[in-house]
Amino acid sequence: MSSADPPPPPAPPAGPGSPRDVPPPPGQFPIDPATLPAAMRAEIEAPDPAAIDTADKALQDGLNRCPKCGATEIRQRPGSDRLICLYCRHEWSAQRVEEAFGLGEGIDQLRGTVVASGARAIDADAELIASFKCSGCGAEVAVNTEQAMTARCHWCRHVFGINEQVANGAVPDALLPFHIRKDDAVARIRQFVGKRSLFALKAFKEQFTPENVVGVYLPYMIVDARAGADVVGVGEVQTRSYTRGSGKDQKTYYDADVYQVQRHVDFTVDDLPLESSAARGDLDTGSNTNNIINTILPFDTKNAVQWNASYLAGFSSEKRDRDVEQLRPQIEDQLLSIARAQLEDSVRRYDRGVRWEQERLAVHGTRWVSMALPVWLYSYHEPGRGGGMLHYIAVNGRTGETMGSVPVQKWKLLLAALTVGTFLEAIAIWLLGG
């Protein structure tokens, strides 16, 4: 500061507590929301997200106990949604989350944002290590939620599961148990590849070991929504068609009446799935084939049960890393697509089609539930430029629907295309009498 600079203004008088407690100059605050732009005003006046507590209070100590004998050796009965105690063989069914918390009701009454406790915003500072005190022997048991969701006490062999909804996104609200067994998934993958083996990459066929398929619970947000949409566009009704010219210069022309088209639709959506993992949602078709996960939808999410880590025995799981606000643009895009589909029947008379020029979506209410869905995955890395390509073959763990990507020998495809092209050209010449 030079000697010519004026001295700094005196500090404001200290208020109680901290400088932030000093009231602002009169006339500056509070801001009248009516003076703000509509988007900012809507955000300020919107109600805070309502919460649904889906945590199972009986599982907060980390122990999943058999309701009959109290043992913690619990597994899922293969092919069903039931749990079985490996000590006394007692079986029971976990509660369906939709029935437990009324998640299938009131969609037409939704207002604002309703978030289940397992779908709350992830706390980046939350610990990855969850610690439990074993009620059997008193030992401390630590579970790294980045790598596993179950652990065994090294002293008394009690089995622990991460059921407490810690703020790191590891524990969802619900889970849809596997029904398709591994041997069935292996057979489906083998059959899928077998039908495509003619053009498959030689190295892929030599290294193909479908027994290495992995069962994994993938993180999703399941969304209910109440929305409305207004669309405006131009529709055409064909009145006649005619041709002009001859030979190669012949062209077909169409006459049509043009109409201004405007539509409004109100609708609800029940159980719309959104991937809540950034890695799985990365549809970089130049480096992976993650998009095949979407081709094995739908899942019968109505049968999802309240989260219980006992279902994870023998399977791996991925943790979500996307929150509601990060997924909101995606849900709005899908809701707008649904609105267009809802309007298709009302514009069928425009046989030349409708071009929508203006669209406006109003989302009146949403309800978000975090859910783990079962998928059998087989992967193969094809070496190449830029890190190569990661191919996946996926099997829906409930329905058995199978889809995937098989790396191909490009020269075989080219040869086949040329052969077919030559064959078709010969047929055309023969048909034309050439």
Legacy VTK file of the C-alpha trace (Angstrom):
# vtk DataFile Version 3.0
C-alpha trace
ASCII
DATASET POLYDATA
POINTS 434 float
0.000 0.000 0.000
1.467 3.386 -0.992
1.493 6.373 1.304
-1.128 8.040 -0.887
-3.661 5.288 -0.362
-6.480 6.129 2.045
-6.571 4.146 5.273
-8.851 1.069 5.273
-12.372 1.599 6.632
-12.858 0.692 10.290
-14.070 -2.834 11.008
-17.754 -3.157 11.852
-18.539 -3.410 15.540
-18.402 -6.970 16.828
-21.749 -8.630 17.375
-22.575 -11.542 19.627
-20.998 -14.873 18.755
-19.083 -14.113 15.557
-18.813 -11.432 12.817
-21.507 -13.337 10.871
-23.961 -12.399 13.610
-23.618 -8.712 12.811
-26.839 -7.683 11.024
-26.412 -6.501 7.409
-27.001 -2.877 6.481
-30.703 -1.957 6.354
-32.401 -2.531 3.011
-30.012 -5.267 1.754
-31.498 -8.363 3.365
-33.604 -10.356 3.618
-34.125 -10.700 -0.136
-37.710 -10.702 -1.287
-38.109 -13.955 -3.318
-40.589 -12.169 -5.583
-37.709 -10.052 -6.959
-35.651 -13.087 -8.033
-35.731 -14.881 -11.426
-38.339 -17.643 -11.587
-35.783 -20.495 -11.487
-34.025 -19.123 -8.390
-37.324 -18.356 -6.698
-38.592 -21.894 -7.301
-35.402 -23.364 -5.818
-35.564 -21.180 -2.693
-39.259 -21.773 -2.093
-39.171 -25.523 -2.798
-39.753 -27.639 0.321
-36.838 -29.606 1.743
-36.750 -33.256 0.576
-38.938 -35.472 2.728
-37.289 -38.628 4.044
-38.483 -42.209 4.459
-36.513 -44.155 7.048
-36.010 -47.622 5.539
-33.334 -48.834 7.955
-34.065 -52.155 9.645
-33.807 -51.361 13.350
-33.258 -55.039 14.194
-29.993 -55.107 12.211
-28.200 -52.029 13.545
-25.641 -54.025 15.604
-24.230 -55.564 12.411
-25.473 -59.076 13.240
-28.110 -60.786 11.106
-29.594 -63.322 13.480
-31.852 -66.270 12.804
-35.253 -65.428 14.334
-35.511 -68.998 15.681
-32.105 -69.851 17.173
-30.136 -66.589 17.026
-27.292 -67.969 14.898
-25.596 -65.632 12.418
-24.719 -68.204 9.744
-27.423 -67.087 7.295
-27.589 -67.481 3.528
-30.079 -66.972 0.755
-31.830 -70.141 -0.397
-30.705 -70.383 -4.061
-33.392 -69.529 -6.570
-35.700 -67.872 -4.043
-36.050 -64.711 -1.964
-35.950 -66.703 1.280
-33.156 -66.764 3.871
-32.022 -69.949 5.593
-30.140 -70.475 8.842
-27.230 -72.849 8.271
-27.370 -73.937 11.924
-31.023 -74.876 12.537
-32.202 -74.857 8.866
-35.016 -72.435 9.675
-36.252 -70.464 6.654
-38.025 -67.133 6.462
-38.820 -64.397 3.965
-37.481 -60.882 4.212
-40.085 -58.139 4.083
-40.778 -56.564 0.729
-39.734 -52.935 0.885
-42.720 -51.732 -1.117
-45.160 -53.233 1.380
-43.096 -52.221 4.407
-42.955 -48.530 3.505
-45.899 -48.051 1.130
-43.633 -47.301 -1.815
-46.227 -48.480 -4.333
-48.851 -46.026 -3.111
-49.565 -42.340 -3.558
-47.643 -41.780 -6.780
-50.479 -39.637 -8.116
-50.174 -37.476 -4.978
-46.406 -36.931 -5.020
-45.216 -33.399 -4.443
-41.672 -32.166 -4.167
-38.817 -34.590 -3.609
-39.142 -37.616 -1.331
-35.891 -39.465 -0.623
-35.581 -42.776 1.219
-32.837 -42.909 3.832
-30.561 -45.127 1.724
-30.767 -42.635 -1.145
-29.673 -39.578 0.823
-26.766 -37.481 -0.411
-23.416 -39.207 0.021
-21.087 -37.648 2.579
-17.654 -37.514 0.961
-16.037 -37.423 4.415
-17.803 -40.533 5.668
-15.478 -43.322 6.732
-15.090 -46.391 4.534
-14.306 -48.544 7.564
-17.302 -49.602 9.663
-16.460 -51.041 13.092
-18.637 -53.349 15.190
-18.262 -54.747 18.686
-19.025 -58.471 18.554
-21.802 -59.312 21.006
-20.518 -62.879 21.207
-16.988 -62.276 22.461
-16.520 -58.508 22.603
-13.929 -58.322 19.847
-13.784 -55.335 17.479
-14.619 -56.272 13.876
-13.853 -53.855 11.039
-15.400 -54.012 7.568
-14.075 -51.998 4.624
-17.227 -51.018 2.728
-15.146 -50.240 -0.367
-14.272 -53.938 -0.691
-16.913 -55.996 1.127
-20.195 -55.751 2.985
-19.845 -58.807 5.225
-17.160 -60.097 7.596
-16.617 -62.810 10.207
-15.379 -62.335 13.755
-11.912 -63.878 13.875
-12.484 -65.129 17.447
-16.005 -66.526 17.703
-16.921 -66.697 13.997
-20.055 -64.573 14.248
-20.966 -63.212 10.787
-21.365 -59.437 10.489
-23.095 -57.529 7.731
-23.133 -53.807 6.942
-26.782 -52.958 7.485
-26.494 -49.578 9.164
-27.102 -46.868 6.581
-23.781 -45.079 6.812
-23.454 -41.863 4.832
-20.976 -43.198 2.252
-23.582 -44.675 -0.097
-22.667 -48.292 0.687
-26.033 -49.436 2.081
-29.124 -49.023 -0.131
-32.763 -49.165 0.945
-33.568 -52.411 -0.804
-32.173 -55.374 -2.670
-33.567 -57.723 -5.318
-32.157 -61.217 -4.643
-30.645 -63.442 -7.337
-32.944 -66.123 -8.781
-30.750 -67.297 -11.669
-28.024 -69.632 -10.382
-24.442 -69.482 -11.565
-24.582 -72.715 -13.600
-27.647 -71.391 -15.421
-25.926 -68.055 -16.099
-22.812 -69.853 -17.393
-24.951 -71.945 -19.762
-26.716 -68.831 -21.069
-23.427 -67.006 -21.666
-21.945 -70.060 -23.380
-24.978 -70.288 -25.673
-24.847 -66.534 -26.413
-21.183 -66.727 -27.448
-21.698 -69.977 -29.352
-24.140 -68.319 -31.737
-21.554 -65.625 -32.503
-18.375 -67.682 -32.564
-18.003 -67.684 -36.372
-16.756 -64.092 -36.438
-15.389 -63.949 -32.869
-11.816 -62.882 -32.212
-9.506 -65.903 -32.051
-7.923 -64.832 -28.746
-11.376 -64.375 -27.227
-12.420 -67.914 -28.167
-9.175 -69.354 -26.817
-9.507 -67.513 -23.506
-13.276 -67.877 -23.144
-13.955 -69.242 -19.646
-17.564 -68.490 -18.715
-17.041 -70.227 -15.370
-15.341 -66.979 -14.346
-18.657 -65.169 -14.497
-19.255 -62.996 -11.410
-22.547 -62.309 -9.659
-22.711 -58.663 -8.673
-25.326 -56.397 -7.131
-25.318 -53.149 -9.120
-26.516 -49.852 -7.586
-29.645 -48.211 -8.984
-32.022 -45.447 -8.035
-35.637 -46.510 -8.447
-37.811 -43.473 -9.073
-41.552 -42.837 -8.883
-42.666 -39.589 -10.471
-45.693 -37.423 -11.153
-45.224 -35.067 -14.087
-46.902 -33.107 -16.872
-45.698 -31.971 -20.260
-46.724 -29.442 -22.923
-45.487 -29.844 -26.495
-46.024 -27.719 -29.585
-45.082 -28.639 -33.122
-46.088 -29.117 -36.750
-47.961 -32.117 -38.140
-48.570 -33.112 -41.753
-51.392 -35.077 -43.392
-50.594 -36.361 -46.878
-53.142 -35.425 -49.533
-51.526 -36.993 -52.630
-48.292 -38.318 -54.139
-47.092 -38.169 -57.744
-43.973 -38.673 -59.826
-42.151 -36.446 -62.282
-39.498 -37.294 -64.811
-38.388 -40.712 -66.040
-35.568 -43.170 -65.637
-32.817 -42.044 -63.311
-34.382 -38.561 -63.143
-37.704 -39.818 -61.840
-38.712 -38.319 -58.488
-41.686 -38.771 -56.209
-43.383 -35.719 -54.721
-45.867 -35.438 -51.849
-48.528 -32.866 -51.089
-49.657 -32.446 -47.503
-51.790 -30.249 -45.330
-49.754 -28.705 -42.503
-51.250 -28.195 -39.043
-50.115 -26.564 -35.836
-50.229 -29.282 -33.146
-50.373 -28.689 -29.405
-50.724 -31.321 -26.700
-50.731 -31.562 -22.907
-50.349 -34.756 -20.906
-50.290 -35.574 -17.175
-48.810 -38.919 -16.188
-47.179 -40.946 -13.432
-44.193 -43.289 -13.576
-43.724 -46.256 -11.263
-40.274 -47.764 -10.553
-38.129 -46.155 -13.240
-34.527 -47.475 -12.835
-31.491 -45.184 -13.104
-27.904 -46.401 -12.756
-26.360 -44.666 -9.751
-22.760 -45.679 -10.431
-20.669 -43.284 -12.498
-18.572 -46.187 -13.803
-21.591 -48.171 -15.037
-23.278 -45.037 -16.336
-20.199 -44.162 -18.411
-21.408 -45.139 -21.879
-18.073 -44.487 -23.601
-18.603 -46.831 -26.540
-15.008 -46.317 -27.572
-13.629 -48.020 -24.456
-16.394 -50.223 -22.991
-19.766 -51.826 -23.642
-21.473 -50.770 -20.395
-24.609 -49.987 -22.393
-25.463 -53.705 -22.554
-26.598 -53.500 -18.913
-29.624 -51.516 -20.106
-30.567 -54.210 -22.609
-31.320 -56.815 -19.924
-33.983 -54.666 -18.253
-36.556 -54.806 -16.781
-36.165 -56.112 -13.240
-39.165 -57.055 -11.117
-38.410 -54.321 -8.602
-41.832 -54.786 -6.981
-40.364 -57.897 -5.304
-37.344 -56.113 -3.799
-36.793 -56.829 -0.115
-35.532 -54.628 2.686
-31.737 -54.486 2.687
-30.088 -57.387 4.478
-26.382 -58.082 3.988
-26.980 -61.843 4.331
-28.085 -61.855 0.685
-24.568 -60.823 -0.354
-22.909 -64.110 0.624
-21.204 -65.458 -2.478
-21.708 -62.274 -4.483
-19.914 -58.973 -4.895
-21.516 -55.550 -4.850
-20.821 -52.057 -6.114
-21.430 -48.874 -4.182
-23.374 -45.965 -5.622
-21.552 -42.688 -6.116
-24.308 -40.564 -7.659
-26.851 -38.573 -5.688
-30.376 -37.475 -6.488
-29.289 -34.044 -7.739
-26.716 -35.562 -10.081
-29.352 -37.871 -11.554
-32.086 -35.258 -11.860
-31.191 -34.209 -15.459
-31.305 -37.873 -16.484
-34.719 -38.471 -14.936
-36.060 -35.340 -16.628
-34.826 -36.555 -20.031
-36.506 -39.911 -19.522
-39.747 -38.344 -18.317
-39.859 -36.175 -21.435
-39.358 -39.270 -23.606
-42.209 -40.983 -21.747
-44.422 -37.935 -22.327
-43.767 -38.096 -26.084
-44.668 -41.783 -26.092
-47.880 -41.019 -24.199
-48.902 -38.659 -26.988
-48.316 -41.019 -29.922
-51.909 -42.284 -30.122
-53.294 -38.748 -30.217
-51.259 -37.757 -33.318
-51.673 -40.850 -35.491
-53.843 -38.939 -37.967
-50.758 -36.987 -39.034
-49.504 -39.731 -41.347
-46.510 -37.692 -42.486
-45.430 -37.309 -38.867
-45.176 -34.560 -36.268
-42.117 -32.443 -35.572
-42.150 -31.199 -31.981
-40.561 -27.749 -31.863
-41.215 -26.705 -28.261
-41.365 -28.923 -25.177
-41.867 -28.111 -21.515
-41.748 -30.619 -18.686
-43.169 -29.955 -15.213
-42.074 -32.459 -12.557
-44.615 -32.172 -9.747
-43.118 -34.803 -7.438
-40.562 -37.604 -7.257
-39.720 -40.409 -4.830
-36.216 -41.922 -4.819
-35.235 -45.340 -3.437
-31.722 -46.795 -3.591
-31.724 -50.434 -4.680
-29.181 -53.164 -5.502
-30.099 -55.229 -8.581
-28.625 -58.665 -9.467
-26.507 -59.163 -12.602
-24.180 -61.959 -13.723
-21.223 -60.422 -15.572
-18.563 -61.864 -17.840
-15.865 -59.493 -19.091
-13.086 -59.631 -21.673
-10.481 -56.971 -22.402
-9.595 -56.640 -26.072
-6.134 -55.027 -26.425
-5.892 -52.076 -28.771
-5.164 -48.406 -29.188
-6.212 -46.057 -26.412
-6.349 -48.836 -23.850
-8.405 -51.217 -25.966
-12.029 -52.197 -25.451
-13.675 -53.805 -22.417
-16.432 -56.188 -23.528
-19.240 -57.376 -21.249
-21.806 -60.134 -21.411
-24.572 -59.705 -18.832
-27.344 -61.949 -17.530
-30.327 -60.563 -15.642
-30.129 -62.288 -12.258
-33.926 -62.555 -12.064
-35.180 -63.291 -15.586
-32.132 -64.773 -17.307
-32.280 -62.207 -20.130
-28.816 -62.251 -21.730
-27.042 -59.700 -23.885
-23.449 -58.814 -24.520
-20.614 -57.779 -26.765
-18.294 -60.278 -28.473
-15.045 -58.976 -30.038
-14.934 -59.867 -33.732
-12.360 -60.520 -36.431
-12.912 -57.478 -38.622
-11.424 -59.078 -41.727
-13.960 -61.916 -41.483
-16.822 -59.438 -41.325
-15.429 -57.532 -44.317
-15.002 -60.729 -46.324
-18.543 -61.807 -45.482
-19.914 -58.405 -46.488
-18.075 -58.486 -49.810
-19.237 -62.043 -50.474
-22.866 -61.213 -49.716
-22.626 -58.030 -51.779
-21.278 -59.915 -54.780
-23.980 -62.555 -54.418
-26.763 -59.957 -54.248
-25.354 -58.109 -57.248
-25.353 -61.343 -59.275
-28.996 -62.020 -58.328
-29.974 -58.472 -59.349
-28.306 -58.837 -62.739
-30.042 -62.175 -63.261
-33.453 -60.763 -62.296
-32.986 -57.802 -64.650
-32.086 -60.133 -67.456
-28.601 -58.745 -67.807
LINES 1 435
434 0 1 2 3 4 5 6 7 8 9 10 11 12 13 14 15 16 17 18 19 20 21 22 23 24 25 26 27 28 29 30 31 32 33 34 35 36 37 38 39 40 41 42 43 44 45 46 47 48 49 50 51 52 53 54 55 56 57 58 59 60 61 62 63 64 65 66 67 68 69 70 71 72 73 74 75 76 77 78 79 80 81 82 83 84 85 86 87 88 89 90 91 92 93 94 95 96 97 98 99 100 101 102 103 104 105 106 107 108 109 110 111 112 113 114 115 116 117 118 119 120 121 122 123 124 125 126 127 128 129 130 131 132 133 134 135 136 137 138 139 140 141 142 143 144 145 146 147 148 149 150 151 152 153 154 155 156 157 158 159 160 161 162 163 164 165 166 167 168 169 170 171 172 173 174 175 176 177 178 179 180 181 182 183 184 185 186 187 188 189 190 191 192 193 194 195 196 197 198 199 200 201 202 203 204 205 206 207 208 209 210 211 212 213 214 215 216 217 218 219 220 221 222 223 224 225 226 227 228 229 230 231 232 233 234 235 236 237 238 239 240 241 242 243 244 245 246 247 248 249 250 251 252 253 254 255 256 257 258 259 260 261 262 263 264 265 266 267 268 269 270 271 272 273 274 275 276 277 278 279 280 281 282 283 284 285 286 287 288 289 290 291 292 293 294 295 296 297 298 299 300 301 302 303 304 305 306 307 308 309 310 311 312 313 314 315 316 317 318 319 320 321 322 323 324 325 326 327 328 329 330 331 332 333 334 335 336 337 338 339 340 341 342 343 344 345 346 347 348 349 350 351 352 353 354 355 356 357 358 359 360 361 362 363 364 365 366 367 368 369 370 371 372 373 374 375 376 377 378 379 380 381 382 383 384 385 386 387 388 389 390 391 392 393 394 395 396 397 398 399 400 401 402 403 404 405 406 407 408 409 410 411 412 413 414 415 416 417 418 419 420 421 422 423 424 425 426 427 428 429 430 431 432 433
